[in-house]
């Protein structure tokens, strides 16, 4: 009899489409969505004529930077940070034990440090050490 692994694989599922992530992107609140799903969410808000400089996360409603008036939504979604943990887990077809987001500069250097903050200037998630750097 096959065992269900609901909890293990649930963290690799987009909360909008309920499918495995495709191009997982992270908002500043650390919730992850498919690139196309978060783009469609922002597009739906713009169709309603409710343009502002923030959009509410579909999960927790914490404001995240929205595309500018003249910015193409696909470009905006493409520039959101990748969830490298989800990407590597999807690539290796393994489940992850948590949905942690790691410091992007450290990941580039081959390290895995948990992020504690998001820099709106450089648009990267940062660990404690990188956050303190000037």
N, CA, C and O atoms as a GROMACS GRO file, in nm:
protein
  536
    1UNK      N    1   0.084  -0.117   0.000
    1UNK     CA    2   0.000   0.000   0.000
    1UNK      C    3   0.089   0.124   0.000
    1UNK      O    4   0.183   0.133   0.079
    2UNK      N    5   0.061   0.218  -0.087
    2UNK     CA    6   0.140   0.341  -0.096
    2UNK      C    7   0.102   0.436   0.017
    2UNK      O    8  -0.015   0.450   0.053
    3UNK      N    9   0.204   0.500   0.071
    3UNK     CA   10   0.179   0.597   0.176
    3UNK      C   11   0.160   0.735   0.116
    3UNK      O   12   0.227   0.772   0.020
    4UNK      N   13   0.070   0.810   0.173
    4UNK     CA   14   0.052   0.948   0.131
    4UNK      C   15   0.157   1.032   0.199
    4UNK      O   16   0.189   1.011   0.316
    5UNK      N   17   0.209   1.127   0.127
    5UNK     CA   18   0.310   1.216   0.185
    5UNK      C   19   0.261   1.359   0.173
    5UNK      O   20   0.332   1.445   0.121
    6UNK      N   21   0.143   1.384   0.221
    6UNK     CA   22   0.080   1.515   0.208
    6UNK      C   23   0.161   1.628   0.264
    6UNK      O   24   0.179   1.730   0.197
    7UNK      N   25   0.211   1.615   0.387
    7UNK     CA   26   0.284   1.723   0.450
    7UNK      C   27   0.417   1.752   0.383
    7UNK      O   28   0.457   1.868   0.372
    8UNK      N   29   0.486   1.647   0.336
    8UNK     CA   30   0.615   1.666   0.274
    8UNK      C   31   0.603   1.741   0.142
    8UNK      O   32   0.683   1.831   0.114
    9UNK      N   33   0.506   1.706   0.060
    9UNK     CA   34   0.495   1.764  -0.072
    9UNK      C   35   0.412   1.892  -0.074
    9UNK      O   36   0.418   1.968  -0.170
   10UNK      N   37   0.337   1.918   0.031
   10UNK     CA   38   0.252   2.037   0.036
   10UNK      C   39   0.336   2.163   0.027
   10UNK      O   40   0.290   2.263  -0.028
   11UNK      N   41   0.458   2.159   0.079
   11UNK     CA   42   0.543   2.276   0.078
   11UNK      C   43   0.604   2.302  -0.059
   11UNK      O   44   0.669   2.405  -0.080
   12UNK      N   45   0.584   2.211  -0.152
   12UNK     CA   46   0.629   2.232  -0.290
   12UNK      C   47   0.511   2.265  -0.380
   12UNK      O   48   0.522   2.258  -0.502
   13UNK      N   49   0.398   2.299  -0.320
   13UNK     CA   50   0.276   2.330  -0.394
   13UNK      C   51   0.244   2.478  -0.384
   13UNK      O   52   0.257   2.538  -0.278
   14UNK      N   53   0.202   2.535  -0.495
   14UNK     CA   54   0.162   2.675  -0.497
   14UNK      C   55   0.028   2.690  -0.427
   14UNK      O   56  -0.065   2.616  -0.458
   15UNK      N   57   0.014   2.784  -0.333
   15UNK     CA   58  -0.114   2.801  -0.264
   15UNK      C   59  -0.224   2.862  -0.352
   15UNK      O   60  -0.340   2.867  -0.312
   16UNK      N   61  -0.188   2.909  -0.471
   16UNK     CA   62  -0.289   2.963  -0.562
   16UNK      C   63  -0.344   2.854  -0.653
   16UNK      O   64  -0.465   2.832  -0.657
   17UNK      N   65  -0.256   2.786  -0.727
   17UNK     CA   66  -0.303   2.685  -0.824
   17UNK      C   67  -0.309   2.545  -0.765
   17UNK      O   68  -0.367   2.455  -0.825
   18UNK      N   69  -0.250   2.526  -0.647
   18UNK     CA   70  -0.248   2.396  -0.578
   18UNK      C   71  -0.177   2.288  -0.660
   18UNK      O   72  -0.209   2.169  -0.648
   19UNK      N   73  -0.082   2.330  -0.742
   19UNK     CA   74   0.000   2.240  -0.823
   19UNK      C   75   0.146   2.258  -0.779
   19UNK      O   76   0.179   2.355  -0.711
   20UNK      N   77   0.234   2.164  -0.818
   20UNK     CA   78   0.377   2.185  -0.786
   20UNK      C   79   0.425   2.317  -0.847
   20UNK      O   80   0.380   2.356  -0.955
   21UNK      N   81   0.516   2.384  -0.776
   21UNK     CA   82   0.566   2.513  -0.821
   21UNK      C   83   0.626   2.506  -0.961
   21UNK      O   84   0.694   2.410  -0.997
   22UNK      N   85   0.598   2.609  -1.039
   22UNK     CA   86   0.667   2.634  -1.165
   22UNK      C   87   0.729   2.771  -1.152
   22UNK      O   88   0.657   2.870  -1.137
   23UNK      N   89   0.860   2.779  -1.157
   23UNK     CA   90   0.932   2.904  -1.136
   23UNK      C   91   0.890   2.969  -1.005
   23UNK      O   92   0.830   3.077  -1.006
   24UNK      N   93   0.919   2.904  -0.890
   24UNK     CA   94   0.874   2.958  -0.761
   24UNK      C   95   0.937   3.093  -0.728
   24UNK      O   96   1.059   3.108  -0.729
   25UNK      N   97   0.852   3.190  -0.700
   25UNK     CA   98   0.893   3.326  -0.666
   25UNK      C   99   0.848   3.358  -0.525
   25UNK      O  100   0.744   3.310  -0.480
   26UNK      N  101   0.927   3.439  -0.454
   26UNK     CA  102   0.903   3.470  -0.314
   26UNK      C  103   0.867   3.618  -0.299
   26UNK      O  104   0.933   3.706  -0.356
   27UNK      N  105   0.762   3.645  -0.223
   27UNK     CA  106   0.727   3.783  -0.188
   27UNK      C  107   0.802   3.822  -0.061
   27UNK      O  108   0.864   3.736   0.002
   28UNK      N  109   0.798   3.948  -0.024
   28UNK     CA  110   0.872   3.996   0.093
   28UNK      C  111   0.824   3.931   0.223
   28UNK      O  112   0.898   3.929   0.321
   29UNK      N  113   0.702   3.879   0.226
   29UNK     CA  114   0.650   3.811   0.345
   29UNK      C  115   0.700   3.667   0.354
   29UNK      O  116   0.668   3.597   0.450
   30UNK      N  117   0.778   3.624   0.256
   30UNK     CA  118   0.838   3.490   0.246
   30UNK      C  119   0.742   3.383   0.197
   30UNK      O  120   0.776   3.265   0.203
   31UNK      N  121   0.622   3.419   0.149
   31UNK     CA  122   0.533   3.320   0.086
   31UNK      C  123   0.576   3.302  -0.059
   31UNK      O  124   0.616   3.397  -0.126
   32UNK      N  125   0.567   3.178  -0.106
   32UNK     CA  126   0.613   3.142  -0.240
   32UNK      C  127   0.495   3.108  -0.329
   32UNK      O  128   0.397   3.047  -0.285
   33UNK      N  129   0.505   3.148  -0.456
   33UNK     CA  130   0.401   3.124  -0.556
   33UNK      C  131   0.467   3.093  -0.690
   33UNK      O  132   0.583   3.129  -0.712
   34UNK      N  133   0.394   3.028  -0.780
   34UNK     CA  134   0.440   3.014  -0.917
   34UNK      C  135   0.452   3.153  -0.976
   34UNK      O  136   0.372   3.242  -0.945
   35UNK      N  137   0.549   3.172  -1.061
   35UNK     CA  138   0.566   3.303  -1.125
   35UNK      C  139   0.438   3.343  -1.199
   35UNK      O  140   0.394   3.458  -1.189
   36UNK      N  141   0.381   3.251  -1.271
   36UNK     CA  142   0.260   3.281  -1.348
   36UNK      C  143   0.142   3.310  -1.255
   36UNK      O  144   0.061   3.398  -1.285
   37UNK      N  145   0.130   3.239  -1.145
   37UNK     CA  146   0.019   3.260  -1.052
   37UNK      C  147   0.024   3.397  -0.986
   37UNK      O  148  -0.079   3.465  -0.977
   38UNK      N  149   0.143   3.439  -0.941
   38UNK     CA  150   0.151   3.570  -0.875
   38UNK      C  151   0.133   3.681  -0.978
   38UNK      O  152   0.081   3.788  -0.946
   39UNK      N  153   0.176   3.657  -1.101
   39UNK     CA  154   0.154   3.753  -1.209
   39UNK      C  155   0.005   3.767  -1.236
   39UNK      O  156  -0.046   3.878  -1.251
   40UNK      N  157  -0.066   3.655  -1.244
   40UNK     CA  158  -0.211   3.658  -1.267
   40UNK      C  159  -0.284   3.726  -1.151
   40UNK      O  160  -0.383   3.796  -1.173
   41UNK      N  161  -0.236   3.706  -1.029
   41UNK     CA  162  -0.295   3.773  -0.913
   41UNK      C  163  -0.281   3.924  -0.927
   41UNK      O  164  -0.377   3.998  -0.906
   42UNK      N  165  -0.161   3.970  -0.962
   42UNK     CA  166  -0.138   4.114  -0.981
   42UNK      C  167  -0.220   4.166  -1.099
   42UNK      O  168  -0.273   4.277  -1.094
   43UNK      N  169  -0.230   4.087  -1.204
   43UNK     CA  170  -0.309   4.127  -1.321
   43UNK      C  171  -0.456   4.142  -1.283
   43UNK      O  172  -0.522   4.237  -1.326
   44UNK      N  173  -0.508   4.050  -1.203
   44UNK     CA  174  -0.647   4.058  -1.157
   44UNK      C  175  -0.673   4.185  -1.078
   44UNK      O  176  -0.778   4.247  -1.092
   45UNK      N  177  -0.576   4.224  -0.994
   45UNK     CA  178  -0.591   4.347  -0.918
   45UNK      C  179  -0.591   4.469  -1.011
   45UNK      O  180  -0.666   4.564  -0.989
   46UNK      N  181  -0.506   4.465  -1.114
   46UNK     CA  182  -0.502   4.580  -1.206
   46UNK      C  183  -0.628   4.586  -1.290
   46UNK      O  184  -0.673   4.694  -1.327
   47UNK      N  185  -0.685   4.470  -1.322
   47UNK     CA  186  -0.811   4.467  -1.397
   47UNK      C  187  -0.926   4.528  -1.318
   47UNK      O  188  -1.019   4.586  -1.374
   48UNK      N  189  -0.917   4.514  -1.186
   48UNK     CA  190  -1.020   4.572  -1.099
   48UNK      C  191  -1.002   4.722  -1.084
   48UNK      O  192  -1.086   4.790  -1.025
   49UNK      N  193  -0.892   4.773  -1.137
   49UNK     CA  194  -0.865   4.915  -1.127
   49UNK      C  195  -0.817   4.958  -0.991
   49UNK      O  196  -0.826   5.076  -0.955
   50UNK      N  197  -0.766   4.863  -0.913
   50UNK     CA  198  -0.718   4.894  -0.778
   50UNK      C  199  -0.566   4.903  -0.778
   50UNK      O  200  -0.500   4.834  -0.700
   51UNK      N  201  -0.509   4.988  -0.864
   51UNK     CA  202  -0.363   4.999  -0.870
   51UNK      C  203  -0.312   5.082  -0.753
   51UNK      O  204  -0.363   5.190  -0.723
   52UNK      N  205  -0.212   5.028  -0.689
   52UNK     CA  206  -0.141   5.103  -0.585
   52UNK      C  207   0.004   5.060  -0.592
   52UNK      O  208   0.041   4.981  -0.678
   53UNK      N  209   0.086   5.112  -0.503
   53UNK     CA  210   0.228   5.075  -0.505
   53UNK      C  211   0.256   4.946  -0.429
   53UNK      O  212   0.371   4.905  -0.418
   54UNK      N  213   0.152   4.882  -0.377
   54UNK     CA  214   0.167   4.751  -0.311
   54UNK      C  215   0.053   4.659  -0.353
   54UNK      O  216  -0.055   4.704  -0.394
   55UNK      N  217   0.079   4.530  -0.342
   55UNK     CA  218  -0.026   4.431  -0.356
   55UNK      C  219  -0.026   4.348  -0.228
   55UNK      O  220   0.077   4.334  -0.162
   56UNK      N  221  -0.140   4.294  -0.193
   56UNK     CA  222  -0.149   4.210  -0.074
   56UNK      C  223  -0.112   4.067  -0.110
   56UNK      O  224  -0.157   4.015  -0.212
   57UNK      N  225  -0.032   4.005  -0.027
   57UNK     CA  226   0.002   3.863  -0.047
   57UNK      C  227  -0.129   3.784  -0.045
   57UNK      O  228  -0.212   3.806   0.043
   58UNK      N  229  -0.148   3.693  -0.140
   58UNK     CA  230  -0.272   3.614  -0.142
   58UNK      C  231  -0.292   3.526  -0.019
   58UNK      O  232  -0.403   3.482   0.007
   59UNK      N  233  -0.185   3.499   0.056
   59UNK     CA  234  -0.195   3.412   0.174
   59UNK      C  235  -0.214   3.493   0.302
   59UNK      O  236  -0.309   3.469   0.377
   60UNK      N  237  -0.125   3.588   0.327
   60UNK     CA  238  -0.126   3.657   0.456
   60UNK      C  239  -0.170   3.804   0.448
   60UNK      O  240  -0.190   3.867   0.552
   61UNK      N  241  -0.186   3.856   0.329
   61UNK     CA  242  -0.230   3.994   0.304
   61UNK      C  243  -0.126   4.100   0.342
   61UNK      O  244  -0.158   4.219   0.343
   62UNK      N  245  -0.004   4.060   0.373
   62UNK     CA  246   0.102   4.158   0.399
   62UNK      C  247   0.136   4.225   0.266
   62UNK      O  248   0.152   4.157   0.165
   63UNK      N  249   0.149   4.358   0.266
   63UNK     CA  250   0.178   4.429   0.141
   63UNK      C  251   0.316   4.395   0.085
   63UNK      O  252   0.414   4.383   0.158
   64UNK      N  253   0.321   4.380  -0.046
   64UNK     CA  254   0.446   4.357  -0.119
   64UNK      C  255   0.453   4.461  -0.229
   64UNK      O  256   0.350   4.512  -0.273
   65UNK      N  257   0.573   4.493  -0.274
   65UNK     CA  258   0.590   4.592  -0.380
   65UNK      C  259   0.516   4.546  -0.505
   65UNK      O  260   0.530   4.432  -0.549
   66UNK      N  261   0.437   4.635  -0.560
   66UNK     CA  262   0.359   4.606  -0.680
   66UNK      C  263   0.431   4.659  -0.802
   66UNK      O  264   0.520   4.743  -0.791
   67UNK      N  265   0.392   4.610  -0.921
   67UNK     CA  266   0.451   4.666  -1.042
   67UNK      C  267   0.411   4.812  -1.056
   67UNK      O  268   0.303   4.853  -1.013
   68UNK      N  269   0.499   4.890  -1.118
   68UNK     CA  270   0.466   5.030  -1.142
   68UNK      C  271   0.361   5.039  -1.252
   68UNK      O  272   0.333   4.940  -1.320
   69UNK      N  273   0.303   5.155  -1.269
   69UNK     CA  274   0.194   5.173  -1.365
   69UNK      C  275   0.235   5.131  -1.506
   69UNK      O  276   0.157   5.067  -1.576
   70UNK      N  277   0.356   5.165  -1.548
   70UNK     CA  278   0.401   5.136  -1.684
   70UNK      C  279   0.476   5.004  -1.697
   70UNK      O  280   0.518   4.967  -1.806
   71UNK      N  281   0.493   4.932  -1.588
   71UNK     CA  282   0.570   4.808  -1.589
   71UNK      C  283   0.483   4.692  -1.638
   71UNK      O  284   0.368   4.678  -1.597
   72UNK      N  285   0.538   4.610  -1.725
   72UNK     CA  286   0.469   4.492  -1.774
   72UNK      C  287   0.468   4.388  -1.662
   72UNK      O  288   0.571   4.362  -1.600
   73UNK      N  289   0.351   4.330  -1.636
   73UNK     CA  290   0.337   4.237  -1.523
   73UNK      C  291   0.431   4.118  -1.533
   73UNK      O  292   0.486   4.074  -1.432
   74UNK      N  293   0.450   4.065  -1.654
   74UNK     CA  294   0.541   3.950  -1.669
   74UNK      C  295   0.682   3.988  -1.627
   74UNK      O  296   0.752   3.908  -1.563
   75UNK      N  297   0.726   4.109  -1.662
   75UNK     CA  298   0.859   4.155  -1.622
   75UNK      C  299   0.869   4.167  -1.471
   75UNK      O  300   0.970   4.129  -1.412
   76UNK      N  301   0.764   4.221  -1.409
   76UNK     CA  302   0.762   4.236  -1.264
   76UNK      C  303   0.776   4.101  -1.196
   76UNK      O  304   0.858   4.084  -1.105
   77UNK      N  305   0.697   4.003  -1.240
   77UNK     CA  306   0.699   3.871  -1.177
   77UNK      C  307   0.833   3.802  -1.199
   77UNK      O  308   0.882   3.732  -1.110
   78UNK      N  309   0.892   3.819  -1.316
   78UNK     CA  310   1.021   3.758  -1.345
   78UNK      C  311   1.130   3.810  -1.252
   78UNK      O  312   1.221   3.735  -1.215
   79UNK      N  313   1.120   3.937  -1.213
   79UNK     CA  314   1.223   3.998  -1.129
   79UNK      C  315   1.207   3.969  -0.980
   79UNK      O  316   1.294   4.005  -0.901
   80UNK      N  317   1.097   3.905  -0.940
   80UNK     CA  318   1.083   3.865  -0.800
   80UNK      C  319   1.191   3.762  -0.768
   80UNK      O  320   1.232   3.687  -0.857
   81UNK      N  321   1.237   3.755  -0.644
   81UNK     CA  322   1.341   3.658  -0.608
   81UNK      C  323   1.290   3.514  -0.622
   81UNK      O  324   1.174   3.485  -0.592
   82UNK      N  325   1.379   3.425  -0.668
   82UNK     CA  326   1.347   3.283  -0.674
   82UNK      C  327   1.352   3.223  -0.535
   82UNK      O  328   1.428   3.270  -0.449
   83UNK      N  329   1.272   3.121  -0.512
   83UNK     CA  330   1.284   3.043  -0.389
   83UNK      C  331   1.381   2.930  -0.422
   83UNK      O  332   1.341   2.827  -0.477
   84UNK      N  333   1.508   2.949  -0.390
   84UNK     CA  334   1.612   2.853  -0.427
   84UNK      C  335   1.592   2.718  -0.360
   84UNK      O  336   1.629   2.615  -0.416
   85UNK      N  337   1.534   2.716  -0.242
   85UNK     CA  338   1.507   2.589  -0.175
   85UNK      C  339   1.405   2.508  -0.254
   85UNK      O  340   1.426   2.389  -0.278
   86UNK      N  341   1.297   2.572  -0.294
   86UNK     CA  342   1.194   2.502  -0.372
   86UNK      C  343   1.249   2.461  -0.508
   86UNK      O  344   1.221   2.351  -0.555
   87UNK      N  345   1.328   2.548  -0.571
   87UNK     CA  346   1.386   2.514  -0.700
   87UNK      C  347   1.474   2.391  -0.692
   87UNK      O  348   1.463   2.300  -0.775
   88UNK      N  349   1.561   2.386  -0.593
   88UNK     CA  350   1.651   2.271  -0.581
   88UNK      C  351   1.575   2.145  -0.544
   88UNK      O  352   1.609   2.036  -0.590
   89UNK      N  353   1.472   2.158  -0.461
   89UNK     CA  354   1.392   2.042  -0.424
   89UNK      C  355   1.313   1.989  -0.542
   89UNK      O  356   1.301   1.868  -0.561
   90UNK      N  357   1.258   2.079  -0.621
   90UNK     CA  358   1.185   2.037  -0.739
   90UNK      C  359   1.278   1.974  -0.841
   90UNK      O  360   1.242   1.875  -0.906
   91UNK      N  361   1.397   2.029  -0.855
   91UNK     CA  362   1.493   1.977  -0.952
   91UNK      C  363   1.540   1.837  -0.914
   91UNK      O  364   1.559   1.753  -1.002
   92UNK      N  365   1.558   1.812  -0.787
   92UNK     CA  366   1.605   1.681  -0.743
   92UNK      C  367   1.490   1.586  -0.712
   92UNK      O  368   1.512   1.470  -0.676
   93UNK      N  369   1.366   1.636  -0.726
   93UNK     CA  370   1.244   1.557  -0.702
   93UNK      C  371   1.240   1.502  -0.560
   93UNK      O  372   1.195   1.391  -0.536
   94UNK      N  373   1.290   1.584  -0.465
   94UNK     CA  374   1.285   1.547  -0.324
   94UNK      C  375   1.196   1.647  -0.252
   94UNK      O  376   1.180   1.760  -0.297
   95UNK      N  377   1.139   1.605  -0.142
   95UNK     CA  378   1.059   1.698  -0.064
   95UNK      C  379   1.148   1.773   0.034
   95UNK      O  380   1.254   1.724   0.073
   96UNK      N  381   1.103   1.891   0.074
   96UNK     CA  382   1.176   1.970   0.173
   96UNK      C  383   1.104   1.960   0.306
   96UNK      O  384   0.983   1.939   0.310
   97UNK      N  385   1.178   1.975   0.413
   97UNK     CA  386   1.120   1.966   0.545
   97UNK      C  387   1.063   2.099   0.592
   97UNK      O  388   0.980   2.102   0.683
   98UNK      N  389   1.108   2.211   0.532
   98UNK     CA  390   1.055   2.340   0.568
   98UNK      C  391   1.053   2.430   0.444
   98UNK      O  392   1.107   2.394   0.340
   99UNK      N  393   0.990   2.544   0.458
   99UNK     CA  394   0.984   2.636   0.344
   99UNK      C  395   1.072   2.758   0.369
   99UNK      O  396   1.036   2.871   0.336
  100UNK      N  397   1.189   2.733   0.427
  100UNK     CA  398   1.282   2.839   0.460
  100UNK      C  399   1.334   2.907   0.334
  100UNK      O  400   1.348   2.846   0.229
  101UNK      N  401   1.360   3.034   0.348
  101UNK     CA  402   1.422   3.111   0.241
  101UNK      C  403   1.562   3.144   0.288
  101UNK      O  404   1.583   3.189   0.401
  102UNK      N  405   1.659   3.123   0.200
  102UNK     CA  406   1.799   3.141   0.236
  102UNK      C  407   1.855   3.272   0.183
  102UNK      O  408   1.804   3.328   0.085
  103UNK      N  409   1.958   3.318   0.248
  103UNK     CA  410   2.028   3.440   0.210
  103UNK      C  411   2.080   3.424   0.068
  103UNK      O  412   2.156   3.331   0.039
  104UNK      N  413   2.039   3.514  -0.021
  104UNK     CA  414   2.077   3.501  -0.161
  104UNK      C  415   2.226   3.523  -0.186
  104UNK      O  416   2.284   3.448  -0.265
  105UNK      N  417   2.292   3.621  -0.123
  105UNK     CA  418   2.437   3.632  -0.143
  105UNK      C  419   2.513   3.508  -0.093
  105UNK      O  420   2.610   3.466  -0.156
  106UNK      N  421   2.470   3.451   0.018
  106UNK     CA  422   2.537   3.332   0.072
  106UNK      C  423   2.514   3.210  -0.019
  106UNK      O  424   2.607   3.132  -0.039
  107UNK      N  425   2.393   3.195  -0.072
  107UNK     CA  426   2.365   3.083  -0.163
  107UNK      C  427   2.455   3.094  -0.286
  107UNK      O  428   2.504   2.993  -0.336
  108UNK      N  429   2.476   3.215  -0.334
  108UNK     CA  430   2.565   3.237  -0.449
  108UNK      C  431   2.708   3.194  -0.417
  108UNK      O  432   2.782   3.154  -0.507
  109UNK      N  433   2.746   3.202  -0.290
  109UNK     CA  434   2.880   3.160  -0.246
  109UNK      C  435   2.884   3.014  -0.202
  109UNK      O  436   2.986   2.968  -0.150
  110UNK      N  437   2.778   2.940  -0.222
  110UNK     CA  438   2.774   2.799  -0.188
  110UNK      C  439   2.739   2.770  -0.043
  110UNK      O  440   2.760   2.657   0.003
  111UNK      N  441   2.687   2.867   0.030
  111UNK     CA  442   2.648   2.849   0.170
  111UNK      C  443   2.497   2.853   0.182
  111UNK      O  444   2.429   2.902   0.092
  112UNK      N  445   2.446   2.802   0.292
  112UNK     CA  446   2.302   2.809   0.318
  112UNK      C  447   2.279   2.871   0.454
  112UNK      O  448   2.285   2.802   0.556
  113UNK      N  449   2.254   3.000   0.455
  113UNK     CA  450   2.222   3.072   0.577
  113UNK      C  451   2.076   3.116   0.567
  113UNK      O  452   2.034   3.170   0.464
  114UNK      N  453   1.999   3.094   0.672
  114UNK     CA  454   1.859   3.137   0.671
  114UNK      C  455   1.850   3.289   0.664
  114UNK      O  456   1.927   3.360   0.728
  115UNK      N  457   1.756   3.337   0.584
  115UNK     CA  458   1.738   3.481   0.574
  115UNK      C  459   1.658   3.531   0.694
  115UNK      O  460   1.573   3.461   0.749
  116UNK      N  461   1.689   3.654   0.733
  116UNK     CA  462   1.617   3.718   0.844
  116UNK      C  463   1.551   3.848   0.799
  116UNK      O  464   1.471   3.907   0.871
  117UNK      N  465   1.589   3.893   0.677
  117UNK     CA  466   1.539   4.021   0.629
  117UNK      C  467   1.539   4.024   0.477
  117UNK      O  468   1.604   3.943   0.412
  118UNK      N  469   1.464   4.119   0.424
  118UNK     CA  470   1.460   4.141   0.280
  118UNK      C  471   1.504   4.284   0.254
  118UNK      O  472   1.449   4.378   0.312
  119UNK      N  473   1.603   4.301   0.167
  119UNK     CA  474   1.653   4.435   0.132
  119UNK      C  475   1.575   4.485   0.012
  119UNK      O  476   1.582   4.426  -0.096
  120UNK      N  477   1.501   4.593   0.030
  120UNK     CA  478   1.420   4.648  -0.080
  120UNK      C  479   1.507   4.724  -0.179
  120UNK      O  480   1.463   4.748  -0.291
  121UNK      N  481   1.628   4.760  -0.141
  121UNK     CA  482   1.718   4.828  -0.234
  121UNK      C  483   1.780   4.730  -0.333
  121UNK      O  484   1.775   4.752  -0.454
  122UNK      N  485   1.836   4.621  -0.281
  122UNK     CA  486   1.900   4.524  -0.372
  122UNK      C  487   1.806   4.409  -0.408
  122UNK      O  488   1.842   4.323  -0.489
  123UNK      N  489   1.688   4.407  -0.350
  123UNK     CA  490   1.585   4.305  -0.377
  123UNK      C  491   1.639   4.164  -0.354
  123UNK      O  492   1.627   4.076  -0.439
  124UNK      N  493   1.700   4.143  -0.236
  124UNK     CA  494   1.754   4.013  -0.198
  124UNK      C  495   1.719   3.983  -0.052
  124UNK      O  496   1.703   4.073   0.030
  125UNK      N  497   1.708   3.853  -0.023
  125UNK     CA  498   1.691   3.808   0.114
  125UNK      C  499   1.829   3.796   0.176
  125UNK      O  500   1.923   3.750   0.111
  126UNK      N  501   1.842   3.838   0.303
  126UNK     CA  502   1.972   3.845   0.368
  126UNK      C  503   1.972   3.772   0.502
  126UNK      O  504   1.872   3.771   0.574
  127UNK      N  505   2.087   3.710   0.534
  127UNK     CA  506   2.106   3.647   0.665
  127UNK      C  507   2.150   3.754   0.764
  127UNK      O  508   2.166   3.870   0.727
  128UNK      N  509   2.171   3.716   0.889
  128UNK     CA  510   2.211   3.810   0.994
  128UNK      C  511   2.342   3.880   0.956
  128UNK      O  512   2.353   4.002   0.971
  129UNK      N  513   2.441   3.804   0.909
  129UNK     CA  514   2.573   3.862   0.878
  129UNK      C  515   2.564   3.960   0.760
  129UNK      O  516   2.620   4.069   0.765
  130UNK      N  517   2.494   3.919   0.654
  130UNK     CA  518   2.483   4.007   0.536
  130UNK      C  519   2.396   4.128   0.565
  130UNK      O  520   2.417   4.234   0.506
  131UNK      N  521   2.300   4.113   0.653
  131UNK     CA  522   2.212   4.224   0.689
  131UNK      C  523   2.289   4.335   0.760
  131UNK      O  524   2.259   4.453   0.743
  132UNK      N  525   2.390   4.296   0.838
  132UNK     CA  526   2.470   4.393   0.913
  132UNK      C  527   2.575   4.462   0.827
  132UNK      O  528   2.627   4.567   0.866
  133UNK      N  529   2.607   4.405   0.711
  133UNK     CA  530   2.708   4.467   0.622
  133UNK      C  531   2.657   4.599   0.568
  133UNK      O  532   2.540   4.610   0.530
  134UNK      N  533   2.744   4.700   0.564
  134UNK     CA  534   2.700   4.831   0.514
  134UNK      C  535   2.680   4.831   0.364
  134UNK      O  536   2.643   4.934   0.306
   0.00000   0.00000   0.00000
